[in-house]
């Protein structure tokens, strides 16, 4: 299995299962960027970097500004109406019930979207309105609406063991990353102390995003804004800090693979196309485990298979188990909860739906294509 194929699939997985991953788009001019990304105050260069660098690029340039990018207008919090001008969406929705009749609603999220999310169908809104609480992976509204709070998390993403990023990736990958960031006026030597997630976010921001999607129209953000505005109780299954810790827990070998492929100029077009295809699939309620199957781990070489499995275990399967435990606790409590987590967490043998059924819960599809 070619490494390019591995990363294109892994990148696609990430935009469905982790709220702040992929919220970038250098050069788009119209959509918000990841608030965890520090941008240069200088204009970004249009010069494309070479494929690799033989020597580290000098870091004697002025340090980039820590000011976040300007905020964009938020979508309306009222998503209960329909519009003839917006294509109708029919996302999958399930109900998980125990033997005592206690139940919760389950819906998959995709973390980047467009104005279509403002026009949820009645069956979704009926379930949401009938619920006492909204459960999400993490409440991202604070970090998207107040980027300075997101920047405060940076202090937790520095190595505290005396190492730097250069100790965890190859010299070739490090040199290439420094060159690419320098060419887009985003590099500073201070970044060497940052853990991999920051490097991934910074490098993602060097790619043009042409998907037309943004985090402020993500499904989870849209429902979170509704919940905040109405005073509905919000439950966090995880936290952003836990998610950052997860990304930073990858082996050095997997980290090197991910960062090295973010240096490929083709990453931007491939990722943008994946975002659009996945969003269209979510709107039709047809996201399933074929994305995982496309990794074709069984037929991959040993190294690729091992790294792909590590990624899937940490970003998907291990979290599915903890999410299922939380969902079961909501059901046992008797409260009606509208659970909204990344769409791919639900599908397949190791998905939430299967895990709930194995534990004796009845899962009913209320709407699925």
GIWOJO-V510544 format. One record per helix or strand. SS is the DSSP state (H for helix, E for strand). FROM is the first residue (numbers start at 1). TO is the last residue. If there is no record, write none. Layout:
[[SS;FROM;TO] [SS;FROM;TO]]
//
This chain:
[[H;3;17] [E;80;80] [E;93;97] [E;103;109] [E;113;113] [H;115;118] [E;119;119] [H;122;129] [E;133;136] [H;141;145] [H;147;157] [E;158;158] [H;165;167] [H;171;183] [H;189;193] [E;194;194] [H;196;204] [E;214;214] [H;215;217] [H;219;230] [E;233;236] [H;240;247] [H;252;261] [H;266;284] [H;290;293] [H;297;299] [H;302;333] [E;337;342] [H;343;345] [H;352;358] [E;362;367]]
//
